[in-house]
Amino acid sequence: AAARTFDLRASYREHPQDPPDEEYAGNWEVLSGTAVDPDATVYELTPDGEGQIYYFLRLDDQTLELIDPQRRRFQNSEALQLQRQ
């Protein structure tokens, strides 16, 4: 099987302190289910080293959304969506 690795660059938009971009690399896995949808597809990104684990909900073929570690959507969910380019 192919290695499931990722590279992630995170930027804060409209943040008052304008922190620098954060860059991570690591491995990812596919999980099943969220707090409200047992059939949902969730991608778990585990950075190498000290970084926090990220969870992304697959909304459709073009869109992923950052969700919390309990696999729940955030209030500002639309601001946390990634669109395939």
Sequence and secondary structure as in RCSB ss.txt:
>XXXX:A:sequence
AAARTFDLRASYREHPQDPPDEEYAGNWEVLSGTAVDPDATVYELTPDGEGQIYYFLRLDDQTLELIDPQRRRFQ
NSEALQLQRQ
>XXXX:A:secstr
    EEEEEE  SS TT    EEEEEEEEEEE  SS TT EEEEEEESTT   EEEEEEETTEEEEE TTS B T
TGGGGEEE  
